[in-house]
Amino acid sequence: RRSWAEPWKIKMVEPLRVTTREERERALAEAGYNTFLLRSEDVYIDLLTDSGTNAMSDRQWAAIMLGDEAYAGSRNFYRLEATIQQYYGYRYVVPTHQGRGAEHLISRAAIRPGQYVPGNMYFTTTRLHQELAGGIFVDVIIDEAHDPQSLHPFKGNVDLDKLEALIRREGAQNIAYVSLAGTVNMAGGQPVSMANVRAVRSLCDRYGVRIFLDATRMIENAFFIQEREEGYANRSIAEILKEFCSYTDGAWMSAKKDALVNIGGWLAVNDAELFDELRNLVVVYEGLHTYGGLAGRDMEAMAVGIEESVQDDYIRARIGQVRYLGELLTDWDIPIVQPVGGHAIFLDARRFYPHIPQREFPAQTLAAELYLDSGIRSMERGIASAGRDPKTGDHYYPKLELTRLTIPRRVYTQAHMDVVAEAVKAVYDARAQTRGLRMVYEPKYLRFFQARFERL
Ligand SMILES: CC1=C(O)/C(=C\N=C(/Cc2ccccc2)C(=O)O)C(COP(=O)(O)O)=CN1
């Protein structure tokens, strides 16, 4: 088997600054041991997120010059609308400034206070907007998704028995919609199979329940279907994407991931009445219905990004780079979530630091230690991110206590992945001497963004 390289070459570079250990000690103390509060200039390899951090192509930069900045009816909107209709297949499109903008609108328009929103594992902003709209999130993902060592090929799948039990217990009229994410970020970027979404569709049709898709990383999900699911090996990514979406009633997307732009989002539905309400809400919260909080140039770059994101050779290289890092780590028996997901390597902080109890924030500790060792920034995806149960006020205690190494698209080279793996190994080799953290400042909403910690 011959080696395989990215289907692009680099035309412009952005210099990186290497820092010293004492610079990083000082920077991290100022950031309250929270990688979200670090300055970018103090970060060497930034694996905090794949959101908005992806490299645009020369054609996307050219699209920036084609911005039609008319307040109403921008040419760029109609191009974006047509591109989303073509590739995702939905009828009506509403642009938003980013994913959260879309989550806010769909939650307000499609949830009545007290209704249930079953979903395949929570995502922080998605659940928050569902709760702010009075919805009650219920996790209906298969049990394997909560087991970092389970090798189930589609850990993002919905457990049909859990979903049907909820519908029968609460009544279909008390289910706002099924909130389906493909891939599932908090489970480790794990995909949903075509068979599963088809089965969810037929179950929901029996009860008259809607399905809305979080399409943020649906191209990566399509790749796993092409690679792992019977009957899809010879289907293109674009065909698989469109078929998957055809089983849902609408979708929202943070275009800052798959669509290769630094800002942007969209919402799309097939129902005309729901669209009327969304189109009305967007002018209240995001801007006119033909720009939704974006400049014309951003919408043009997003349309080009969508066209590039469905190219089979591009997505194979993208997933291949994540897999390459995963294999380096598993060769050293470093515990990560398996199978390797679409956008990141998730270090299993519980197995990495078995001596640190969850209340002492093992995943936050691991992100801090990795930064101190090498200037590599990662993101806590454990108890700090899980927040507090609004009913009891106590922490949620998630089974998954993970530190995410999120790989931006078309940004880093294989040499950077080698450096990352060696840094993780250095921290792993020193794990016995590592102590946990205590939280010394806790904000009210989405605490992980701005919380501050100190060493125990
Ligand atoms: C599946 C999914 C996402 O992953 C997503 C954002 N992810 C992000 C960005 C983020 C957001 C909140 C906390 C930490 C990091 C990620 O680092 O993973 C959003 C919101 O989109 P938005 O950021 O454009 O508002 C909707 N759905």
The ligand as a Gaussian input file, in Angstrom:
#p B3LYP/6-31G(d) Opt

LIG

0 1
 C      -22.032000      19.673000      17.000000
 C      -22.023000      21.145000      17.214000
 C      -20.842000      21.828000      17.571000
 O      -19.697000      21.136000      17.706000
 C      -20.887000      23.245000      17.789000
 C      -19.736000      23.985000      18.200000
 N      -18.621000      23.324000      18.431000
 C      -17.477000      23.794000      18.905000
 C      -17.275000      25.222000      19.380000
 C      -17.617000      25.183000      20.843000
 C      -18.883000      25.534000      21.226000
 C      -19.226000      25.455000      22.572000
 C      -18.302000      24.984000      23.500000
 C      -17.029000      24.627000      23.089000
 C      -16.688000      24.687000      21.754000
 C      -16.404000      22.812000      19.110000
 O      -15.260000      23.226000      19.396000
 O      -16.685000      21.591000      18.986000
 C      -22.138000      23.903000      17.623000
 C      -22.289000      25.400000      17.853000
 O      -21.794000      26.052000      16.710000
 P      -21.084000      27.496000      16.842000
 O      -19.821000      27.285000      17.612000
 O      -20.822000      27.890000      15.397000
 O      -22.043000      28.403000      17.534000
 C      -23.258000      23.184000      17.250000
 N      -23.194000      21.828000      17.048000

